[in-house]
Amino acid sequence: MTSSLYVHIPYCNTVCTYCDFCKMYYNPEQVSKYIDQLKKELIEVYHQEKLKTIYIGGGTPSCLSEKELHQLFSTLKLVKVEKETEYTVECNFDSITIEKLELLKNYGVNRLSFGLETINPKGEEYLGRKNDLEHIKKIISYAGKIGFKNINIDLIYAYQNETIKTLENDIDFLLSLEPTHISTYSLIIEKNTKLSIRKEHQIDSDLDYEMYQLISKKLKQAGYIHYEISNFAKPGYESKHNLVYWHNENYYGIGLGSSSYHNNQRITNTRSITKYLKGMYHLEIENLDEKDKMIYEIILNLRLLKGIKKEDFLKKYQKKLEEVFLYQDLIKQGLIKEENGYLKIPEEKLYISNYIIEEFIYGKE
């Protein structure tokens, strides 16, 4: 059963220096053709299930014109939804308007995800961002006024020359907006990004860790639950769509560079707009055997503070976790904790989660 849909909009008004997602400059002559192709792909893959989550990401979906947004949402009316379907759209503050907010609301969108990243002028320049604080306050205020109760804001930290003080300023401003969900990302310099081409480097790992601890402390003090490595939410506002990924459930992905998981296959779409517009959607199809699925189960579930439920693993795969993975040494070392039927990474060890997960899966092979 597949009950979630991701839709990728690759267009942006500007390209951020750190971004390695599938993106391109906004091209009004191409957008309508792209949305037509999204419709064709959706008809091809979608099997008429009722969807519990829809997520429109990018790129920058909010950079589309109102006419193009109408075309996109008209296309997505093809899918069936539940009464409580979580319907998210990613937005940049520099391209969202009052009129676009009203349009999203009228089409049933009930969750907004904004990229703030930083309000530090030097940080904005480094990351290729530009924020107008008064506009941000106006947009958040109006979104709340017309009924958007579920709002995420992204924060990026650990970029060159950032200090603890500037990070605290970012956090304080973010908290003043009172979002229900906050995603925080330590800057990673990915290949083929502007930062990589400029040969920029990661900051000192000790400072990075100090910043991670500061964020966790301040957000928890403000009433947010740290429920996934990079994500915090007010109670009841955890991202339902992202939980589909982290629980290793099936989902559709349509659009340039998107990913899907269904029918025991992980599918990655092409990043070539030329191929995509010709209907040549797929770049790679990974056929999963039972062990592959179990490994993904570990990789994704252990990102959650709650961890992986042993009983659920047994029901799903008819095998006990300890029959497949040898993790007792990790428990002895305090890197894995068993609690209330769950295996989880202790919160103070999340910073080295990649190492722990790798040891969990491959450490005793």
Beta strands, then each sheet from edge to edge (+ up, - down):
strand 1: 4-9
strand 2: 11-12
strand 3: 24-25
strand 4: 50-58
strand 5: 80-92
strand 6: 111-117
strand 7: 150-157
strand 8: 181-186
strand 9: 225-228
strand 10: 231-233
strand 11: 252-254
strand 12: 259-262
strand 13: 265-269
strand 14: 282-287
strand 15: 308-309
strand 16: 337-339
strand 17: 342-344
sheet 1: 9+ 10- 8+ 7+ 6+ 5+ 4+ 1+ 11+
sheet 2: 2+ 3+
sheet 3: 12+ 13- 14+
sheet 4: 15+ 17- 16+
end
